[in-house]
C-alpha cells in the first residue's frame, strides 16, 4: 500500500513539473 502511495505522489510531482515547465529536457530531468 505504501509503495502504491509513493507511486501516486511521484506521478503527481511529475505532472506538476510538466505543467510548470515548457521544456522537454527539463521535464525528463525532473522525472
mmCIF file of the N, C-alpha and C atoms, coordinates in Angstrom:
data_MODEL
# 
_entry.id   MODEL 
# 
loop_
_atom_site.group_PDB 
_atom_site.id 
_atom_site.type_symbol 
_atom_site.label_atom_id 
_atom_site.label_alt_id 
_atom_site.label_comp_id 
_atom_site.label_asym_id 
_atom_site.label_entity_id 
_atom_site.label_seq_id 
_atom_site.pdbx_PDB_ins_code 
_atom_site.Cartn_x 
_atom_site.Cartn_y 
_atom_site.Cartn_z 
_atom_site.occupancy 
_atom_site.B_iso_or_equiv 
_atom_site.pdbx_formal_charge 
_atom_site.auth_seq_id 
_atom_site.auth_comp_id 
_atom_site.auth_asym_id 
_atom_site.auth_atom_id 
_atom_site.pdbx_PDB_model_num 
ATOM 1  N N  . UNK A 1 1  ? 0.838  -1.207 0.000   1.00 0.00 ? 1  UNK A N  1 
ATOM 2  C CA . UNK A 1 1  ? 0.000  0.000  0.000   1.00 0.00 ? 1  UNK A CA 1 
ATOM 3  C C  . UNK A 1 1  ? 0.868  1.250  0.000   1.00 0.00 ? 1  UNK A C  1 
ATOM 4  N N  . UNK A 1 2  ? 1.893  1.253  0.851   1.00 0.00 ? 2  UNK A N  1 
ATOM 5  C CA . UNK A 1 2  ? 2.784  2.413  0.918   1.00 0.00 ? 2  UNK A CA 1 
ATOM 6  C C  . UNK A 1 2  ? 3.487  2.631  -0.420  1.00 0.00 ? 2  UNK A C  1 
ATOM 7  N N  . UNK A 1 3  ? 3.856  1.524  -1.091  1.00 0.00 ? 3  UNK A N  1 
ATOM 8  C CA . UNK A 1 3  ? 4.510  1.640  -2.392  1.00 0.00 ? 3  UNK A CA 1 
ATOM 9  C C  . UNK A 1 3  ? 3.586  2.298  -3.407  1.00 0.00 ? 3  UNK A C  1 
ATOM 10 N N  . UNK A 1 4  ? 2.289  1.912  -3.375  1.00 0.00 ? 4  UNK A N  1 
ATOM 11 C CA . UNK A 1 4  ? 1.316  2.480  -4.308  1.00 0.00 ? 4  UNK A CA 1 
ATOM 12 C C  . UNK A 1 4  ? 1.168  3.971  -4.063  1.00 0.00 ? 4  UNK A C  1 
ATOM 13 N N  . UNK A 1 5  ? 1.119  4.379  -2.795  1.00 0.00 ? 5  UNK A N  1 
ATOM 14 C CA . UNK A 1 5  ? 1.007  5.801  -2.453  1.00 0.00 ? 5  UNK A CA 1 
ATOM 15 C C  . UNK A 1 5  ? 2.231  6.554  -2.963  1.00 0.00 ? 5  UNK A C  1 
ATOM 16 N N  . UNK A 1 6  ? 3.407  5.953  -2.818  1.00 0.00 ? 6  UNK A N  1 
ATOM 17 C CA . UNK A 1 6  ? 4.638  6.595  -3.289  1.00 0.00 ? 6  UNK A CA 1 
ATOM 18 C C  . UNK A 1 6  ? 4.586  6.814  -4.796  1.00 0.00 ? 6  UNK A C  1 
ATOM 19 N N  . UNK A 1 7  ? 4.053  5.830  -5.523  1.00 0.00 ? 7  UNK A N  1 
ATOM 20 C CA . UNK A 1 7  ? 3.936  5.959  -6.978  1.00 0.00 ? 7  UNK A CA 1 
ATOM 21 C C  . UNK A 1 7  ? 2.991  7.097  -7.332  1.00 0.00 ? 7  UNK A C  1 
ATOM 22 N N  . UNK A 1 8  ? 1.880  7.205  -6.625  1.00 0.00 ? 8  UNK A N  1 
ATOM 23 C CA . UNK A 1 8  ? 0.919  8.270  -6.889  1.00 0.00 ? 8  UNK A CA 1 
ATOM 24 C C  . UNK A 1 8  ? 1.536  9.639  -6.622  1.00 0.00 ? 8  UNK A C  1 
ATOM 25 N N  . UNK A 1 9  ? 2.296  9.765  -5.534  1.00 0.00 ? 9  UNK A N  1 
ATOM 26 C CA . UNK A 1 9  ? 2.952  11.027 -5.196  1.00 0.00 ? 9  UNK A CA 1 
ATOM 27 C C  . UNK A 1 9  ? 3.981  11.381 -6.267  1.00 0.00 ? 9  UNK A C  1 
ATOM 28 N N  . UNK A 1 10 ? 4.773  10.403 -6.694  1.00 0.00 ? 10 UNK A N  1 
ATOM 29 C CA . UNK A 1 10 ? 5.795  10.647 -7.720  1.00 0.00 ? 10 UNK A CA 1 
ATOM 30 C C  . UNK A 1 10 ? 5.138  11.100 -9.020  1.00 0.00 ? 10 UNK A C  1 
ATOM 31 N N  . UNK A 1 11 ? 4.019  10.463 -9.383  1.00 0.00 ? 11 UNK A N  1 
ATOM 32 C CA . UNK A 1 11 ? 3.303  10.842 -10.602 1.00 0.00 ? 11 UNK A CA 1 
ATOM 33 C C  . UNK A 1 11 ? 2.773  12.267 -10.492 1.00 0.00 ? 11 UNK A C  1 
ATOM 34 N N  . UNK A 1 12 ? 2.229  12.619 -9.321  1.00 0.00 ? 12 UNK A N  1 
ATOM 35 C CA . UNK A 1 12 ? 1.701  13.962 -9.113  1.00 0.00 ? 12 UNK A CA 1 
ATOM 36 C C  . UNK A 1 12 ? 2.806  15.006 -9.253  1.00 0.00 ? 12 UNK A C  1 
ATOM 37 N N  . UNK A 1 13 ? 3.991  14.710 -8.697  1.00 0.00 ? 13 UNK A N  1 
ATOM 38 C CA . UNK A 1 13 ? 5.123  15.633 -8.787  1.00 0.00 ? 13 UNK A CA 1 
ATOM 39 C C  . UNK A 1 13 ? 5.536  15.809 -10.247 1.00 0.00 ? 13 UNK A C  1 
ATOM 40 N N  . UNK A 1 14 ? 5.608  14.699 -10.987 1.00 0.00 ? 14 UNK A N  1 
ATOM 41 C CA . UNK A 1 14 ? 5.995  14.788 -12.398 1.00 0.00 ? 14 UNK A CA 1 
ATOM 42 C C  . UNK A 1 14 ? 4.986  15.613 -13.190 1.00 0.00 ? 14 UNK A C  1 
ATOM 43 N N  . UNK A 1 15 ? 3.707  15.433 -12.914 1.00 0.00 ? 15 UNK A N  1 
ATOM 44 C CA . UNK A 1 15 ? 2.664  16.202 -13.606 1.00 0.00 ? 15 UNK A CA 1 
ATOM 45 C C  . UNK A 1 15 ? 2.800  17.683 -13.266 1.00 0.00 ? 15 UNK A C  1 
ATOM 46 N N  . UNK A 1 16 ? 3.121  17.981 -12.014 1.00 0.00 ? 16 UNK A N  1 
ATOM 47 C CA . UNK A 1 16 ? 3.286  19.378 -11.601 1.00 0.00 ? 16 UNK A CA 1 
ATOM 48 C C  . UNK A 1 16 ? 4.448  20.018 -12.350 1.00 0.00 ? 16 UNK A C  1 
ATOM 49 N N  . UNK A 1 17 ? 5.570  19.295 -12.455 1.00 0.00 ? 17 UNK A N  1 
ATOM 50 C CA . UNK A 1 17 ? 6.718  19.819 -13.192 1.00 0.00 ? 17 UNK A CA 1 
ATOM 51 C C  . UNK A 1 17 ? 6.360  20.001 -14.661 1.00 0.00 ? 17 UNK A C  1 
ATOM 52 N N  . UNK A 1 18 ? 5.578  19.073 -15.212 1.00 0.00 ? 18 UNK A N  1 
ATOM 53 C CA . UNK A 1 18 ? 5.172  19.155 -16.617 1.00 0.00 ? 18 UNK A CA 1 
ATOM 54 C C  . UNK A 1 18 ? 4.367  20.421 -16.869 1.00 0.00 ? 18 UNK A C  1 
ATOM 55 N N  . UNK A 1 19 ? 3.474  20.747 -15.946 1.00 0.00 ? 19 UNK A N  1 
ATOM 56 C CA . UNK A 1 19 ? 2.643  21.943 -16.092 1.00 0.00 ? 19 UNK A CA 1 
ATOM 57 C C  . UNK A 1 19 ? 3.465  23.218 -15.914 1.00 0.00 ? 19 UNK A C  1 
ATOM 58 N N  . UNK A 1 20 ? 4.485  23.170 -15.052 1.00 0.00 ? 20 UNK A N  1 
ATOM 59 C CA . UNK A 1 20 ? 5.288  24.357 -14.777 1.00 0.00 ? 20 UNK A CA 1 
ATOM 60 C C  . UNK A 1 20 ? 6.390  24.559 -15.815 1.00 0.00 ? 20 UNK A C  1 
ATOM 61 N N  . UNK A 1 21 ? 6.823  23.467 -16.454 1.00 0.00 ? 21 UNK A N  1 
ATOM 62 C CA . UNK A 1 21 ? 7.942  23.559 -17.387 1.00 0.00 ? 21 UNK A CA 1 
ATOM 63 C C  . UNK A 1 21 ? 7.488  23.408 -18.829 1.00 0.00 ? 21 UNK A C  1 
ATOM 64 N N  . UNK A 1 22 ? 8.026  24.240 -19.715 1.00 0.00 ? 22 UNK A N  1 
ATOM 65 C CA . UNK A 1 22 ? 7.677  24.157 -21.129 1.00 0.00 ? 22 UNK A CA 1 
ATOM 66 C C  . UNK A 1 22 ? 8.789  23.463 -21.913 1.00 0.00 ? 22 UNK A C  1 
ATOM 67 N N  . UNK A 1 23 ? 9.847  23.032 -21.205 1.00 0.00 ? 23 UNK A N  1 
ATOM 68 C CA . UNK A 1 23 ? 10.982 22.398 -21.868 1.00 0.00 ? 23 UNK A CA 1 
ATOM 69 C C  . UNK A 1 23 ? 10.968 20.891 -21.649 1.00 0.00 ? 23 UNK A C  1 
ATOM 70 N N  . UNK A 1 24 ? 11.055 20.130 -22.730 1.00 0.00 ? 24 UNK A N  1 
ATOM 71 C CA . UNK A 1 24 ? 11.039 18.670 -22.626 1.00 0.00 ? 24 UNK A CA 1 
ATOM 72 C C  . UNK A 1 24 ? 12.258 18.168 -21.865 1.00 0.00 ? 24 UNK A C  1 
ATOM 73 N N  . UNK A 1 25 ? 13.419 18.783 -22.067 1.00 0.00 ? 25 UNK A N  1 
ATOM 74 C CA . UNK A 1 25 ? 14.637 18.343 -21.387 1.00 0.00 ? 25 UNK A CA 1 
ATOM 75 C C  . UNK A 1 25 ? 14.507 18.538 -19.878 1.00 0.00 ? 25 UNK A C  1 
ATOM 76 N N  . UNK A 1 26 ? 13.923 19.658 -19.456 1.00 0.00 ? 26 UNK A N  1 
ATOM 77 C CA . UNK A 1 26 ? 13.734 19.895 -18.027 1.00 0.00 ? 26 UNK A CA 1 
ATOM 78 C C  . UNK A 1 26 ? 12.759 18.880 -17.447 1.00 0.00 ? 26 UNK A C  1 
ATOM 79 N N  . UNK A 1 27 ? 11.736 18.509 -18.215 1.00 0.00 ? 27 UNK A N  1 
ATOM 80 C CA . UNK A 1 27 ? 10.757 17.531 -17.748 1.00 0.00 ? 27 UNK A CA 1 
ATOM 81 C C  . UNK A 1 27 ? 11.435 16.185 -17.525 1.00 0.00 ? 27 UNK A C  1 
ATOM 82 N N  . UNK A 1 28 ? 12.287 15.786 -18.466 1.00 0.00 ? 28 UNK A N  1 
ATOM 83 C CA . UNK A 1 28 ? 12.975 14.499 -18.337 1.00 0.00 ? 28 UNK A CA 1 
ATOM 84 C C  . UNK A 1 28 ? 13.886 14.502 -17.117 1.00 0.00 ? 28 UNK A C  1 
ATOM 85 N N  . UNK A 1 29 ? 14.571 15.617 -16.869 1.00 0.00 ? 29 UNK A N  1 
ATOM 86 C CA . UNK A 1 29 ? 15.462 15.703 -15.714 1.00 0.00 ? 29 UNK A CA 1 
ATOM 87 C C  . UNK A 1 29 ? 14.665 15.678 -14.418 1.00 0.00 ? 29 UNK A C  1 
ATOM 88 N N  . UNK A 1 30 ? 13.485 16.287 -14.433 1.00 0.00 ? 30 UNK A N  1 
ATOM 89 C CA . UNK A 1 30 ? 12.662 16.332 -13.226 1.00 0.00 ? 30 UNK A CA 1 
ATOM 90 C C  . UNK A 1 30 ? 12.142 14.945 -12.864 1.00 0.00 ? 30 UNK A C  1 
ATOM 91 N N  . UNK A 1 31 ? 11.789 14.176 -13.889 1.00 0.00 ? 31 UNK A N  1 
ATOM 92 C CA . UNK A 1 31 ? 11.228 12.841 -13.621 1.00 0.00 ? 31 UNK A CA 1 
ATOM 93 C C  . UNK A 1 31 ? 12.341 11.803 -13.578 1.00 0.00 ? 31 UNK A C  1 
# 
